[in-house]
Amino acid sequence: MTSLSNAAVRDIETVIHPYTNLDAFRGTGPMIIERGEGIHVWDADGRKYIEGLAGLWCTSLGYNEPELIEAATEQLRQLPFTHVFGGKSHERAAELAEKLKAIVPHKASKILFCGSGSEANDQQVKLVWYYNNARGQTKRKKIISRQRAYHGVTVASASLTGLLPNHRDFDLPLSFARHTDCPHYYRYAEPGETEDEFTTRLAQNLEKMIIEEDPETVAAFIAEPIMGAGGVIIPPEGYFQKIQAVLDKYGIYFIADEVICGFARTGNMFGSQTFGIKPDSISVAKALSSAYVPIAAVTIGEDMYQAMLDESKKIGTFGHGFTYTAHPVAAAVAAKTLEIYDKRNIVGHVRSVAPKFEARVARLAEHPLVGHARAKGLIGAIELVAEKTSKRSFDPAAGIGAAVVKAAEKHGLIVRALGGDIVAFCPPLIVKDADIDDIFDRAEHALDDVEATVTKESLRSA
């Protein structure tokens, strides 16, 4: 650790870093980010980077947005904190709830706030159980998610997540969670199977699971419109319509996890609109405040609200909530964020630059390292393979995805490696055409660097 800076050493000895090999980290230390402006950030050594993943899929309006800073500052001066327990409230809570109700992709009656996407999906589990208990359908406890889904890291939301590192040695998932097929056509289609046949098979498998579990025990289905941390998996056309038909047949509640896709990322305000999903409830977070202040929310339909009223009357209270539910500073920043999306026509802007973004992602498929490239709106990914025709993956020990990320950093671009040697791109929504070219020029240089190493060290050997 002698070559690391004092700040890096202090960090190593005090901070636990999520999604990090904690043992290896002791030798490498952190990249310490000191400031940001627009789509760029600077590290402690003064190096400038394009933030190509918008932080963690979230800094939608970029860094140092004056209107968001002013909204937070004004609220801090007026009322830095109050709570919404026991009938107390503040004006920012109602303002934000009104704005959300006006734009969400289903008829929402109320909004339940919290602090993160994990908390939002944890709330979804509790609420759907509460709802079914109020209706006398007390056997409906199981919630179906999907393999490679990402819904958070609380005990409940991590159970819905379909990724092994989130389960292994945490004694997860809990018994209420089930996982059906992942709609990744590139990886999971059978030989000769068309996309239509693939989606039909997945819908049939879902129905088979529901029947085997007993439909009267299944409470809900939860899905991201585009699967984020599982690999930026974009479902084939018609997938959700077939899935929705199965859910409707058995009266199963549909939760859309819009934590990554919400607020213009896919070219519509919500991913549900992009993919024709008709949810009963959605979870939102991340871009709700452009990540400037932690805040998240769950939408509550009228049927759910009436059940909550009945239970509250019976029990004497709605026994749920967080200290920071509808925190006034977070609510003020989120309300201003929604205002900016509207007045700057961010949806329109995303639609105008998405063709360039999608084309540049697609062009990466020509690279020798890339087996598959995919994008929708301003979110995309490349899947790295040792052999294109067979889709054979590299040995995970080779760390090819991580190597591309490191090479990208040397070229001034921050991106993220996901499981299966997938590299994701998700820039702030404010990117312009020239920025997109800059991002992918740097990405191509990074791929070339890693390809040279792969060839030199014969890393394609089976």
One Martini backbone bead per residue (centre of mass of N, CA, C, O) as a GRO file, in nm:
protein
  462
    1MET     BB    1   0.050   0.067   0.001
    2THR     BB    2   0.283   0.282  -0.050
    3SER     BB    3   0.171   0.397  -0.346
    4LEU     BB    4  -0.054   0.521  -0.203
    5SER     BB    5  -0.250   0.746  -0.106
    6ASN     BB    6  -0.375   0.879   0.173
    7ALA     BB    7  -0.672   0.867   0.086
    8ALA     BB    8  -0.669   0.567   0.003
    9VAL     BB    9  -0.588   0.448   0.275
   10ARG     BB   10  -0.822   0.559   0.439
   11ASP     BB   11  -1.038   0.412   0.278
   12ILE     BB   12  -0.947   0.117   0.322
   13GLU     BB   13  -0.970   0.156   0.655
   14THR     BB   14  -1.308   0.252   0.644
   15VAL     BB   15  -1.437   0.134   0.370
   16ILE     BB   16  -1.712  -0.021   0.223
   17HIS     BB   17  -1.736  -0.180  -0.101
   18PRO     BB   18  -1.944  -0.235  -0.329
   19TYR     BB   19  -1.885  -0.450  -0.569
   20THR     BB   20  -1.608  -0.575  -0.433
   21ASN     BB   21  -1.293  -0.695  -0.400
   22LEU     BB   22  -1.176  -0.662  -0.090
   23ASP     BB   23  -0.896  -0.790  -0.114
   24ALA     BB   24  -0.787  -0.656  -0.377
   25PHE     BB   25  -0.841  -0.357  -0.287
   26ARG     BB   26  -0.596  -0.328  -0.089
   27GLY     BB   27  -0.394  -0.293  -0.344
   28THR     BB   28  -0.547  -0.069  -0.533
   29GLY     BB   29  -0.772   0.098  -0.459
   30PRO     BB   30  -0.923   0.397  -0.524
   31MET     BB   31  -1.127   0.603  -0.711
   32ILE     BB   32  -1.116   0.947  -0.663
   33ILE     BB   33  -1.379   1.166  -0.670
   34GLU     BB   34  -1.408   1.532  -0.678
   35ARG     BB   35  -1.563   1.615  -0.957
   36GLY     BB   36  -1.836   1.777  -1.156
   37GLU     BB   37  -1.939   1.827  -1.515
   38GLY     BB   38  -2.187   1.721  -1.654
   39ILE     BB   39  -2.032   1.435  -1.813
   40HIS     BB   40  -1.801   1.496  -1.603
   41VAL     BB   41  -1.505   1.380  -1.428
   42TRP     BB   42  -1.271   1.407  -1.146
   43ASP     BB   43  -0.992   1.318  -1.005
   44ALA     BB   44  -0.740   1.354  -0.764
   45ASP     BB   45  -0.529   1.389  -1.027
   46GLY     BB   46  -0.706   1.549  -1.263
   47ARG     BB   47  -0.861   1.347  -1.421
   48LYS     BB   48  -1.060   1.310  -1.710
   49TYR     BB   49  -1.409   1.200  -1.748
   50ILE     BB   50  -1.646   1.008  -1.884
   51GLU     BB   51  -1.970   0.932  -1.764
   52GLY     BB   52  -2.089   0.627  -1.904
   53LEU     BB   53  -2.307   0.552  -1.637
   54ALA     BB   54  -2.426   0.770  -1.462
   55GLY     BB   55  -2.274   0.616  -1.249
   56LEU     BB   56  -2.570   0.428  -1.159
   57TRP     BB   57  -2.791   0.502  -1.384
   58CYS     BB   58  -2.864   0.827  -1.258
   59THR     BB   59  -2.715   1.096  -1.376
   60SER     BB   60  -2.913   1.243  -1.595
   61LEU     BB   61  -2.821   1.573  -1.566
   62GLY     BB   62  -2.569   1.558  -1.440
   63TYR     BB   63  -2.327   1.781  -1.327
   64ASN     BB   64  -2.391   2.076  -1.171
   65GLU     BB   65  -2.694   2.154  -1.149
   66PRO     BB   66  -2.826   2.451  -1.059
   67GLU     BB   67  -3.131   2.389  -0.999
   68LEU     BB   68  -3.075   2.157  -0.794
   69ILE     BB   69  -2.901   2.315  -0.597
   70GLU     BB   70  -3.113   2.532  -0.532
   71ALA     BB   71  -3.336   2.347  -0.428
   72ALA     BB   72  -3.173   2.239  -0.190
   73THR     BB   73  -3.091   2.507  -0.057
   74GLU     BB   74  -3.373   2.625  -0.007
   75GLN     BB   75  -3.476   2.386   0.167
   76LEU     BB   76  -3.258   2.398   0.387
   77ARG     BB   77  -3.343   2.684   0.484
   78GLN     BB   78  -3.648   2.621   0.546
   79LEU     BB   79  -3.655   2.270   0.556
   80PRO     BB   80  -3.447   2.009   0.625
   81PHE     BB   81  -3.665   1.865   0.833
   82THR     BB   82  -3.926   1.619   0.813
   83HIS     BB   83  -4.207   1.424   0.869
   84VAL     BB   84  -4.484   1.161   0.788
   85PHE     BB   85  -4.581   1.093   1.056
   86GLY     BB   86  -4.884   1.106   1.210
   87GLY     BB   87  -4.987   1.335   0.978
   88LYS     BB   88  -4.745   1.463   0.886
   89SER     BB   89  -4.604   1.735   0.674
   90HIS     BB   90  -4.530   1.868   0.339
   91GLU     BB   91  -4.533   2.028   0.039
   92ARG     BB   92  -4.326   1.855  -0.126
   93ALA     BB   93  -4.473   1.585  -0.115
   94ALA     BB   94  -4.726   1.662  -0.279
   95GLU     BB   95  -4.587   1.773  -0.528
   96LEU     BB   96  -4.445   1.510  -0.613
   97ALA     BB   97  -4.690   1.324  -0.622
   98GLU     BB   98  -4.840   1.478  -0.841
   99LYS     BB   99  -4.624   1.453  -1.063
  100LEU     BB  100  -4.622   1.145  -1.072
  101LYS     BB  101  -4.922   1.083  -1.126
  102ALA     BB  102  -4.918   1.236  -1.412
  103ILE     BB  103  -4.684   1.015  -1.553
  104VAL     BB  104  -4.752   0.744  -1.498
  105PRO     BB  105  -4.829   0.406  -1.651
  106HIS     BB  106  -5.074   0.445  -1.444
  107LYS     BB  107  -5.335   0.441  -1.213
  108ALA     BB  108  -5.273   0.649  -0.954
  109SER     BB  109  -5.344   0.735  -0.616
  110LYS     BB  110  -5.060   0.693  -0.474
  111ILE     BB  111  -4.755   0.765  -0.278
  112LEU     BB  112  -4.458   0.579  -0.174
  113PHE     BB  113  -4.187   0.663   0.003
  114CYS     BB  114  -3.820   0.649  -0.019
  115GLY     BB  115  -3.452   0.587  -0.065
  116SER     BB  116  -3.463   0.327  -0.269
  117GLY     BB  117  -3.488   0.067  -0.481
  118SER     BB  118  -3.474  -0.152  -0.268
  119GLU     BB  119  -3.699  -0.034  -0.090
  120ALA     BB  120  -3.920  -0.034  -0.301
  121ASN     BB  121  -3.921  -0.350  -0.346
  122ASP     BB  122  -3.971  -0.418  -0.054
  123GLN     BB  123  -4.247  -0.279  -0.044
  124GLN     BB  124  -4.385  -0.451  -0.257
  125VAL     BB  125  -4.393  -0.707  -0.092
  126LYS     BB  126  -4.555  -0.605   0.150
  127LEU     BB  127  -4.803  -0.491  -0.006
  128VAL     BB  128  -4.901  -0.754  -0.146
  129TRP     BB  129  -4.956  -0.897   0.116
  130TYR     BB  130  -5.148  -0.694   0.243
  131TYR     BB  131  -5.356  -0.698   0.016
  132ASN     BB  132  -5.429  -1.006   0.031
  133ASN     BB  133  -5.514  -1.008   0.324
  134ALA     BB  134  -5.748  -0.803   0.289
  135ARG     BB  135  -5.890  -1.009   0.065
  136GLY     BB  136  -5.839  -1.317   0.175
  137GLN     BB  137  -5.553  -1.399   0.013
  138THR     BB  138  -5.333  -1.565   0.212
  139LYS     BB  139  -5.165  -1.753  -0.004
  140ARG     BB  140  -5.043  -1.499  -0.147
  141LYS     BB  141  -4.670  -1.498  -0.157
  142LYS     BB  142  -4.554  -1.532  -0.428
  143ILE     BB  143  -4.270  -1.417  -0.627
  144ILE     BB  144  -4.198  -1.343  -0.962
  145SER     BB  145  -3.907  -1.357  -1.128
  146ARG     BB  146  -3.576  -1.341  -1.280
  147GLN     BB  147  -3.323  -1.434  -1.435
  148ARG     BB  148  -3.092  -1.168  -1.390
  149ALA     BB  149  -3.218  -0.998  -1.204
  150TYR     BB  150  -3.262  -0.654  -1.060
  151HIS     BB  151  -3.396  -0.540  -0.717
  152GLY     BB  152  -3.166  -0.562  -0.497
  153VAL     BB  153  -3.033  -0.591  -0.125
  154THR     BB  154  -3.233  -0.671   0.039
  155VAL     BB  155  -3.373  -0.944   0.154
  156ALA     BB  156  -3.612  -0.922  -0.045
  157SER     BB  157  -3.485  -0.796  -0.309
  158ALA     BB  158  -3.256  -1.013  -0.334
  159SER     BB  159  -3.453  -1.246  -0.383
  160LEU     BB  160  -3.545  -1.127  -0.662
  161THR     BB  161  -3.284  -1.145  -0.741
  162GLY     BB  162  -3.091  -1.327  -1.022
  163LEU     BB  163  -2.796  -1.329  -0.862
  164LEU     BB  164  -2.553  -1.503  -0.711
  165PRO     BB  165  -2.387  -1.283  -0.542
  166ASN     BB  166  -2.667  -1.200  -0.385
  167HIS     BB  167  -2.682  -1.503  -0.237
  168ARG     BB  168  -2.413  -1.598  -0.161
  169ASP     BB  169  -2.389  -1.644   0.187
  170PHE     BB  170  -2.687  -1.496   0.257
  171ASP     BB  171  -2.930  -1.696   0.249
  172LEU     BB  172  -3.024  -1.679  -0.057
  173PRO     BB  173  -3.332  -1.701  -0.114
  174LEU     BB  174  -3.627  -1.669  -0.016
  175SER     BB  175  -3.921  -1.867  -0.035
  176PHE     BB  176  -4.106  -1.657  -0.207
  177ALA     BB  177  -3.908  -1.688  -0.443
  178ARG     BB  178  -3.908  -1.675  -0.802
  179HIS     BB  179  -3.752  -1.799  -1.122
  180THR     BB  180  -3.757  -1.719  -1.441
  181ASP     BB  181  -3.690  -1.651  -1.742
  182CYS     BB  182  -3.458  -1.506  -1.949
  183PRO     BB  183  -3.481  -1.261  -2.231
  184HIS     BB  184  -3.202  -1.384  -2.381
  185TYR     BB  185  -3.164  -1.461  -2.696
  186TYR     BB  186  -2.859  -1.492  -2.751
  187ARG     BB  187  -2.824  -1.715  -2.507
  188TYR     BB  188  -3.134  -1.885  -2.485
  189ALA     BB  189  -3.175  -1.981  -2.751
  190GLU     BB  190  -3.259  -2.215  -2.958
  191PRO     BB  191  -3.189  -2.383  -3.219
  192GLY     BB  192  -3.372  -2.205  -3.467
  193GLU     BB  193  -3.505  -1.995  -3.289
  194THR     BB  194  -3.721  -1.762  -3.279
  195GLU     BB  195  -3.833  -1.492  -3.120
  196ASP     BB  196  -4.127  -1.585  -3.108
  197GLU     BB  197  -4.068  -1.869  -2.997
  198PHE     BB  198  -3.916  -1.778  -2.747
  199THR     BB  199  -4.147  -1.610  -2.610
  200THR     BB  200  -4.349  -1.840  -2.601
  201ARG     BB  201  -4.183  -2.027  -2.420
  202LEU     BB  202  -4.162  -1.834  -2.177
  203ALA     BB  203  -4.466  -1.813  -2.127
  204GLN     BB  204  -4.512  -2.115  -2.083
  205ASN     BB  205  -4.317  -2.143  -1.843
  206LEU     BB  206  -4.468  -1.952  -1.660
  207GLU     BB  207  -4.734  -2.106  -1.654
  208LYS     BB  208  -4.619  -2.366  -1.542
  209MET     BB  209  -4.522  -2.247  -1.276
  210ILE     BB  210  -4.793  -2.147  -1.171
  211ILE     BB  211  -4.932  -2.423  -1.170
  212GLU     BB  212  -4.726  -2.573  -0.986
  213GLU     BB  213  -4.762  -2.361  -0.744
  214ASP     BB  214  -5.033  -2.228  -0.756
  215PRO     BB  215  -5.215  -1.953  -0.826
  216GLU     BB  216  -5.316  -1.904  -0.515
  217THR     BB  217  -4.986  -1.839  -0.433
  218VAL     BB  218  -4.962  -1.598  -0.636
  219ALA     BB  219  -4.899  -1.249  -0.623
  220ALA     BB  220  -4.641  -1.179  -0.823
  221PHE     BB  221  -4.477  -0.982  -1.078
  222ILE     BB  222  -4.133  -0.892  -1.166
  223ALA     BB  223  -3.996  -0.621  -1.384
  224GLU     BB  224  -3.772  -0.513  -1.609
  225PRO     BB  225  -3.776  -0.380  -1.905
  226ILE     BB  226  -3.465  -0.349  -1.863
  227MET     BB  227  -3.199  -0.528  -1.785
  228GLY     BB  228  -2.932  -0.429  -1.612
  229ALA     BB  229  -2.716  -0.589  -1.421
  230GLY     BB  230  -2.775  -0.857  -1.603
  231GLY     BB  231  -2.696  -0.704  -1.915
  232VAL     BB  232  -2.874  -0.538  -2.086
  233ILE     BB  233  -3.172  -0.672  -2.141
  234ILE     BB  234  -3.355  -0.692  -2.437
  235PRO     BB  235  -3.653  -0.760  -2.527
  236PRO     BB  236  -3.837  -0.902  -2.735
  237GLU     BB  237  -4.079  -0.873  -2.935
  238GLY     BB  238  -4.375  -0.947  -2.738
  239TYR     BB  239  -4.302  -1.049  -2.456
  240PHE     BB  240  -4.488  -0.884  -2.257
  241GLN     BB  241  -4.759  -0.964  -2.381
  242LYS     BB  242  -4.736  -1.266  -2.309
  243ILE     BB  243  -4.693  -1.233  -2.008
  244GLN     BB  244  -4.948  -1.066  -1.945
  245ALA     BB  245  -5.155  -1.282  -2.026
  246VAL     BB  246  -5.081  -1.477  -1.800
  247LEU     BB  247  -5.134  -1.292  -1.558
  248ASP     BB  248  -5.431  -1.228  -1.623
  249LYS     BB  249  -5.540  -1.522  -1.610
  250TYR     BB  250  -5.436  -1.531  -1.278
  251GLY     BB  251  -5.436  -1.257  -1.120
  252ILE     BB  252  -5.146  -1.109  -1.146
  253TYR     BB  253  -4.941  -0.890  -1.020
  254PHE     BB  254  -4.773  -0.601  -1.174
  255ILE     BB  255  -4.429  -0.517  -1.145
  256ALA     BB  256  -4.245  -0.228  -1.231
  257ASP     BB  257  -3.899  -0.182  -1.265
  258GLU     BB  258  -3.795   0.173  -1.299
  259VAL     BB  259  -3.511   0.252  -1.186
  260ILE     BB  260  -3.363   0.270  -1.475
  261CYS     BB  261  -3.594   0.335  -1.705
  262GLY     BB  262  -3.681   0.581  -1.584
  263PHE     BB  263  -3.683   0.891  -1.720
  264ALA     BB  264  -3.609   0.853  -2.062
  265ARG     BB  265  -3.398   0.626  -2.126
  266THR     BB  266  -3.586   0.476  -2.374
  267GLY     BB  267  -3.770   0.737  -2.503
  268ASN     BB  268  -3.946   0.735  -2.251
  269MET     BB  269  -4.052   0.796  -1.945
  270PHE     BB  270  -4.110   0.478  -1.964
  271GLY     BB  271  -4.051   0.148  -2.020
  272SER     BB  272  -4.345   0.057  -2.035
  273GLN     BB  273  -4.402   0.224  -2.294
  274THR     BB  274  -4.191   0.091  -2.481
  275PHE     BB  275  -4.314  -0.228  -2.407
  276GLY     BB  276  -4.627  -0.246  -2.329
  277ILE     BB  277  -4.679  -0.208  -2.029
  278LYS     BB  278  -4.930  -0.300  -1.759
  279PRO     BB  279  -4.915  -0.192  -1.462
  280ASP     BB  280  -4.995  -0.182  -1.109
  281SER     BB  281  -4.689  -0.105  -1.046
  282ILE     BB  282  -4.413   0.112  -0.947
  283SER     BB  283  -4.060   0.161  -0.943
  284VAL     BB  284  -3.861   0.438  -0.818
  285ALA     BB  285  -3.546   0.621  -0.884
  286LYS     BB  286  -3.258   0.776  -0.929
  287ALA     BB  287  -3.378   0.989  -1.171
  288LEU     BB  288  -3.577   1.138  -0.983
  289SER     BB  289  -3.296   1.319  -0.880
  290SER     BB  290  -3.037   1.263  -1.043
  291ALA     BB  291  -2.894   1.157  -0.765
  292TYR     BB  292  -2.859   1.400  -0.557
  293VAL     BB  293  -3.087   1.254  -0.385
  294PRO     BB  294  -3.222   1.026  -0.194
  295ILE     BB  295  -3.491   0.860  -0.380
  296ALA     BB  296  -3.815   0.693  -0.370
  297ALA     BB  297  -4.090   0.489  -0.524
  298VAL     BB  298  -4.440   0.391  -0.495
  299THR     BB  299  -4.720   0.290  -0.654
  300ILE     BB  300  -5.079   0.338  -0.585
  301GLY     BB  301  -5.357   0.191  -0.623
  302GLU     BB  302  -5.684   0.191  -0.541
  303ASP     BB  303  -5.707  -0.099  -0.437
  304MET     BB  304  -5.467  -0.081  -0.250
  305TYR     BB  305  -5.568   0.159  -0.082
  306GLN     BB  306  -5.824   0.028   0.027
  307ALA     BB  307  -5.671  -0.196   0.177
  308MET     BB  308  -5.512  -0.001   0.360
  309LEU     BB  309  -5.757   0.116   0.500
  310ASP     BB  310  -5.865  -0.147   0.622
  311GLU     BB  311  -5.610  -0.222   0.784
  312SER     BB  312  -5.585   0.040   0.947
  313LYS     BB  313  -5.857   0.011   1.087
  314LYS     BB  314  -5.804  -0.266   1.220
  315ILE     BB  315  -5.511  -0.197   1.357
  316GLY     BB  316  -5.460   0.150   1.373
  317THR     BB  317  -5.233   0.127   1.143
  318PHE     BB  318  -4.959   0.196   0.927
  319GLY     BB  319  -4.681  -0.027   0.974
  320HIS     BB  320  -4.499   0.193   0.792
  321GLY     BB  321  -4.168   0.334   0.749
  322PHE     BB  322  -3.941   0.614   0.721
  323THR     BB  323  -3.765   0.870   0.827
  324TYR     BB  324  -3.712   0.952   0.497
  325THR     BB  325  -3.990   0.985   0.411
  326ALA     BB  326  -4.023   1.248   0.217
  327HIS     BB  327  -3.789   1.420   0.213
  328PRO     BB  328  -3.768   1.753   0.156
  329VAL     BB  329  -3.509   1.770  -0.013
  330ALA     BB  330  -3.562   1.536  -0.203
  331ALA     BB  331  -3.837   1.636  -0.305
  332ALA     BB  332  -3.739   1.904  -0.425
  333VAL     BB  333  -3.538   1.783  -0.628
  334ALA     BB  334  -3.736   1.596  -0.775
  335ALA     BB  335  -3.934   1.811  -0.870
  336LYS     BB  336  -3.721   1.964  -1.037
  337THR     BB  337  -3.648   1.733  -1.222
  338LEU     BB  338  -3.929   1.703  -1.353
  339GLU     BB  339  -3.936   1.989  -1.461
  340ILE     BB  340  -3.691   1.960  -1.649
  341TYR     BB  341  -3.788   1.734  -1.827
  342ASP     BB  342  -4.018   1.907  -1.941
  343LYS     BB  343  -3.891   2.193  -2.028
  344ARG     BB  344  -3.645   2.026  -2.194
  345ASN     BB  345  -3.732   1.777  -2.338
  346ILE     BB  346  -3.586   1.493  -2.275
  347VAL     BB  347  -3.732   1.291  -2.448
  348GLY     BB  348  -3.671   1.433  -2.717
  349HIS     BB  349  -3.365   1.423  -2.690
  350VAL     BB  350  -3.329   1.120  -2.677
  351ARG     BB  351  -3.459   1.067  -2.955
  352SER     BB  352  -3.240   1.237  -3.115
  353VAL     BB  353  -2.974   1.059  -3.003
  354ALA     BB  354  -3.030   0.750  -3.019
  355PRO     BB  355  -2.941   0.670  -3.306
  356LYS     BB  356  -2.642   0.719  -3.252
  357PHE     BB  357  -2.606   0.534  -3.011
  358GLU     BB  358  -2.711   0.270  -3.142
  359ALA     BB  359  -2.504   0.271  -3.378
  360ARG     BB  360  -2.243   0.264  -3.204
  361VAL     BB  361  -2.302   0.003  -3.066
  362ALA     BB  362  -2.340  -0.174  -3.320
  363ARG     BB  363  -2.045  -0.131  -3.429
  364LEU     BB  364  -1.904  -0.310  -3.206
  365ALA     BB  365  -1.975  -0.592  -3.337
  366GLU     BB  366  -1.709  -0.583  -3.530
  367HIS     BB  367  -1.545  -0.664  -3.308
  368PRO     BB  368  -1.355  -0.933  -3.206
  369LEU     BB  369  -1.478  -0.926  -2.896
  370VAL     BB  370  -1.777  -0.907  -3.012
  371GLY     BB  371  -2.089  -1.079  -3.005
  372HIS     BB  372  -2.282  -0.845  -2.874
  373ALA     BB  373  -2.512  -0.575  -2.951
  374ARG     BB  374  -2.704  -0.331  -2.746
  375ALA     BB  375  -2.994  -0.097  -2.776
  376LYS     BB  376  -3.191   0.167  -2.595
  377GLY     BB  377  -3.168   0.465  -2.642
  378LEU     BB  378  -2.950   0.527  -2.341
  379ILE     BB  379  -2.894   0.200  -2.351
  380GLY     BB  380  -2.610  -0.035  -2.331
  381ALA     BB  381  -2.425  -0.324  -2.481
  382ILE     BB  382  -2.152  -0.559  -2.456
  383GLU     BB  383  -2.054  -0.892  -2.559
  384LEU     BB  384  -1.791  -1.090  -2.472
  385VAL     BB  385  -1.587  -1.306  -2.684
  386ALA     BB  386  -1.384  -1.569  -2.804
  387GLU     BB  387  -1.628  -1.670  -3.008
  388LYS     BB  388  -1.864  -1.585  -3.228
  389THR     BB  389  -2.016  -1.832  -3.351
  390SER     BB  390  -2.040  -1.993  -3.060
  391LYS     BB  391  -2.030  -1.784  -2.808
  392ARG     BB  392  -1.776  -1.812  -2.657
  393SER     BB  393  -1.642  -1.769  -2.361
  394PHE     BB  394  -1.446  -1.658  -2.142
  395ASP     BB  395  -1.255  -1.699  -1.896
  396PRO     BB  396  -1.326  -1.554  -1.601
  397ALA     BB  397  -1.021  -1.525  -1.504
  398ALA     BB  398  -0.942  -1.311  -1.729
  399GLY     BB  399  -1.111  -1.042  -1.714
  400ILE     BB  400  -1.219  -0.883  -1.975
  401GLY     BB  401  -1.423  -0.674  -1.881
  402ALA     BB  402  -1.234  -0.537  -1.675
  403ALA     BB  403  -1.018  -0.461  -1.885
  404VAL     BB  404  -1.193  -0.266  -2.048
  405VAL     BB  405  -1.248  -0.069  -1.821
  406LYS     BB  406  -0.951   0.006  -1.768
  407ALA     BB  407  -0.891   0.103  -2.055
  408ALA     BB  408  -1.103   0.326  -2.059
  409GLU     BB  409  -0.980   0.496  -1.834
  410LYS     BB  410  -0.720   0.564  -1.998
  411HIS     BB  411  -0.936   0.713  -2.213
  412GLY     BB  412  -1.161   0.869  -2.033
  413LEU     BB  413  -1.367   0.620  -1.944
  414ILE     BB  414  -1.671   0.533  -1.778
  415VAL     BB  415  -1.754   0.200  -1.706
  416ARG     BB  416  -1.924  -0.130  -1.688
  417ALA     BB  417  -1.894  -0.447  -1.551
  418LEU     BB  418  -2.059  -0.744  -1.606
  419GLY     BB  419  -2.171  -1.033  -1.607
  420GLY     BB  420  -2.025  -1.204  -1.875
  421ASP     BB  421  -1.865  -0.984  -2.022
  422ILE     BB  422  -2.020  -0.704  -1.975
  423VAL     BB  423  -2.059  -0.378  -2.126
  424ALA     BB  424  -2.178  -0.069  -2.011
  425PHE     BB  425  -2.408   0.195  -2.131
  426CYS     BB  426  -2.511   0.519  -1.946
  427PRO     BB  427  -2.552   0.816  -2.001
  428PRO     BB  428  -2.633   1.106  -1.973
  429LEU     BB  429  -2.914   1.266  -2.115
  430ILE     BB  430  -2.730   1.529  -2.214
  431VAL     BB  431  -2.617   1.419  -2.451
  432LYS     BB  432  -2.444   1.450  -2.747
  433ASP     BB  433  -2.335   1.356  -3.044
  434ALA     BB  434  -2.034   1.417  -2.982
  435ASP     BB  435  -2.025   1.256  -2.719
  436ILE     BB  436  -2.088   0.981  -2.839
  437ASP     BB  437  -1.841   0.964  -3.017
  438ASP     BB  438  -1.640   0.987  -2.785
  439ILE     BB  439  -1.718   0.738  -2.628
  440PHE     BB  440  -1.674   0.525  -2.873
  441ASP     BB  441  -1.387   0.588  -2.939
  442ARG     BB  442  -1.278   0.502  -2.661
  443ALA     BB  443  -1.392   0.216  -2.662
  444GLU     BB  444  -1.234   0.119  -2.909
  445HIS     BB  445  -0.955   0.157  -2.787
  446ALA     BB  446  -0.998  -0.041  -2.553
  447LEU     BB  447  -1.051  -0.292  -2.725
  448ASP     BB  448  -0.782  -0.289  -2.872
  449ASP     BB  449  -0.604  -0.328  -2.625
  450VAL     BB  450  -0.728  -0.604  -2.538
  451GLU     BB  451  -0.686  -0.757  -2.801
  452ALA     BB  452  -0.379  -0.752  -2.787
  453THR     BB  453  -0.363  -0.922  -2.528
  454VAL     BB  454  -0.522  -1.170  -2.619
  455THR     BB  455  -0.325  -1.242  -2.848
  456LYS     BB  456  -0.055  -1.250  -2.694
  457GLU     BB  457  -0.189  -1.460  -2.456
  458SER     BB  458  -0.397  -1.665  -2.568
  459LEU     BB  459  -0.715  -1.624  -2.446
  460ARG     BB  460  -0.892  -1.809  -2.660
  461SER     BB  461  -0.844  -2.062  -2.540
  462ALA     BB  462  -1.032  -2.349  -2.448
   0.00000   0.00000   0.00000
